[in-house]
Amino acid sequence: MTELGEYLAKRSINKSEVSRKTGISKPRLSELTLKESAHLRAKELYLISLAIGADPCDVLKEIYAGLEL
């Protein structure tokens, strides 16, 4: 599971509802939450954040907390 998948699972977010609100297809959301090789686009992150009522910057910081220069 990806960091996004863990983030959504930890908050008990319904992916079907996120898909409906954002227009991001269910297969794409599944790919983003399950496949490490999937690349999350900024637009997708922003839409998902809005759909779940979270600050996009906070979501970004939590999902990519492990990245370092």
BAPA-108736 format. One record per atom (N, C-alpha, C): residue in one letter; atom name; x, y, z. Coordinates in steps of 0.02 Angstrom, whole numbers. Example, Ala and Ser with C-alpha at 12.3 -4.5 7.8 and 13.67 -1.06 7.14 Angstrom:
REM BAPA-108736
res/atom/east/north/up
A/N/660/-284/390 .
A/CA/615/-225/390 .
A/C/660/-165/390 .
S/N/642/-112/354 .
S/CA/684/-53/357 .
S/C/645/2/394 .
//
This chain:
REM BAPA-108736
res/atom/east/north/up
M/N/42/-59/0 .
M/CA/0/0/0 .
M/C/45/62/0 .
T/N/24/113/-35 .
T/CA/62/176/-40 .
T/C/49/219/21 .
E/N/88/272/26 .
E/CA/78/321/81 .
E/C/9/352/76 .
L/N/-14/366/15 .
L/CA/-81/393/7 .
L/C/-133/343/30 .
G/N/-124/280/13 .
G/CA/-170/227/34 .
G/C/-173/222/110 .
E/N/-115/225/142 .
E/CA/-113/223/215 .
E/C/-146/284/246 .
Y/N/-135/342/216 .
Y/CA/-166/404/239 .
Y/C/-242/399/237 .
L/N/-268/376/181 .
L/CA/-341/371/174 .
L/C/-369/317/219 .
A/N/-335/261/226 .
A/CA/-358/206/269 .
A/C/-359/228/342 .
K/N/-307/263/363 .
K/CA/-301/286/432 .
K/C/-360/331/451 .
R/N/-385/368/402 .
R/CA/-440/414/414 .
R/C/-508/386/392 .
S/N/-509/322/375 .
S/CA/-571/288/354 .
S/C/-607/325/298 .
I/N/-569/345/248 .
I/CA/-597/382/190 .
I/C/-623/332/139 .
N/N/-684/344/115 .
N/CA/-715/302/65 .
N/C/-690/323/-5 .
K/N/-653/279/-38 .
K/CA/-624/296/-103 .
K/C/-678/307/-156 .
S/N/-734/272/-151 .
S/CA/-788/281/-200 .
S/C/-816/352/-195 .
E/N/-822/377/-135 .
E/CA/-848/444/-125 .
E/C/-797/496/-151 .
V/N/-733/483/-139 .
V/CA/-681/528/-164 .
V/C/-682/528/-240 .
S/N/-691/470/-270 .
S/CA/-694/465/-343 .
S/C/-753/505/-370 .
R/N/-810/499/-338 .
R/CA/-870/534/-360 .
R/C/-860/610/-354 .
K/N/-831/633/-299 .
K/CA/-822/705/-288 .
K/C/-769/735/-333 .
T/N/-716/698/-347 .
T/CA/-659/726/-383 .
T/C/-660/714/-458 .
G/N/-695/662/-480 .
G/CA/-693/644/-550 .
G/C/-634/599/-567 .
I/N/-594/581/-517 .
I/CA/-539/534/-527 .
I/C/-569/465/-527 .
S/N/-555/426/-578 .
S/CA/-587/360/-584 .
S/C/-568/313/-527 .
K/N/-611/266/-512 .
K/CA/-598/217/-460 .
K/C/-534/176/-475 .
P/N/-524/155/-538 .
P/CA/-462/119/-552 .
P/C/-399/162/-539 .
R/N/-402/225/-555 .
R/CA/-345/269/-544 .
R/C/-333/278/-469 .
L/N/-386/286/-429 .
L/CA/-378/292/-357 .
L/C/-349/228/-328 .
S/N/-371/171/-353 .
S/CA/-344/108/-329 .
S/C/-269/103/-346 .
E/N/-252/125/-406 .
E/CA/-182/124/-426 .
E/C/-140/169/-380 .
L/N/-167/228/-365 .
L/CA/-130/276/-323 .
L/C/-122/251/-251 .
T/N/-170/211/-228 .
T/CA/-167/188/-159 .
T/C/-133/121/-151 .
L/N/-124/84/-205 .
L/CA/-95/17/-199 .
L/C/-27/8/-232 .
K/N/-14/43/-286 .
K/CA/48/32/-324 .
K/C/100/86/-308 .
E/N/157/64/-283 .
E/CA/211/111/-268 .
E/C/236/146/-331 .
S/N/228/114/-388 .
S/CA/253/142/-451 .
S/C/207/197/-479 .
A/N/147/204/-451 .
A/CA/101/256/-474 .
A/C/125/324/-450 .
H/N/122/373/-493 .
H/CA/144/440/-476 .
H/C/84/485/-466 .
L/N/78/512/-407 .
L/CA/24/557/-389 .
L/C/37/625/-419 .
R/N/-10/650/-457 .
R/CA/-4/717/-487 .
R/C/-27/770/-437 .
A/N/-1/829/-443 .
A/CA/-19/884/-398 .
A/C/-94/898/-400 .
K/N/-122/897/-460 .
K/CA/-194/910/-469 .
K/C/-235/857/-432 .
E/N/-214/794/-436 .
E/CA/-249/739/-402 .
E/C/-245/748/-326 .
L/N/-185/764/-302 .
L/CA/-176/775/-230 .
L/C/-222/832/-206 .
Y/N/-224/886/-244 .
Y/CA/-265/943/-226 .
Y/C/-339/924/-224 .
L/N/-363/890/-276 .
L/CA/-433/870/-279 .
L/C/-451/821/-222 .
I/N/-408/773/-209 .
I/CA/-420/725/-155 .
I/C/-424/762/-88 .
S/N/-378/809/-77 .
S/CA/-378/847/-15 .
S/C/-442/886/-6 .
L/N/-465/918/-59 .
L/CA/-528/955/-55 .
L/C/-586/908/-40 .
A/N/-586/850/-72 .
A/CA/-641/802/-63 .
A/C/-646/775/8 .
I/N/-589/769/42 .
I/CA/-589/742/110 .
I/C/-588/796/163 .
G/N/-588/859/141 .
G/CA/-590/915/188 .
G/C/-525/925/225 .
A/N/-469/913/191 .
A/CA/-404/921/222 .
A/C/-364/975/185 .
D/N/-318/1005/220 .
D/CA/-274/1055/190 .
D/C/-225/1018/144 .
P/N/-222/1036/80 .
P/CA/-177/1002/34 .
P/C/-103/1002/56 .
C/N/-82/1056/88 .
C/CA/-12/1059/112 .
C/C/0/1008/168 .
D/N/-49/999/212 .
D/CA/-42/950/266 .
D/C/-40/879/238 .
V/N/-82/866/189 .
V/CA/-83/800/157 .
V/C/-16/787/123 .
L/N/8/836/87 .
L/CA/73/830/52 .
L/C/129/816/102 .
K/N/131/853/156 .
K/CA/183/844/207 .
K/C/180/775/238 .
E/N/120/750/251 .
E/CA/114/684/283 .
E/C/131/628/234 .
I/N/108/633/173 .
I/CA/120/580/124 .
I/C/195/575/107 .
Y/N/227/632/101 .
Y/CA/298/632/80 .
Y/C/345/650/137 .
A/N/326/635/199 .
A/CA/366/652/257 .
A/C/435/618/255 .
G/N/441/561/224 .
G/CA/504/524/223 .
G/C/555/547/172 .
L/N/536/594/129 .
L/CA/583/617/77 .
L/C/635/664/105 .
E/N/696/656/83 .
E/CA/750/700/103 .
E/C/793/716/42 .
L/N/829/771/47 .
L/CA/875/790/-6 .
L/C/939/751/-1 .
//
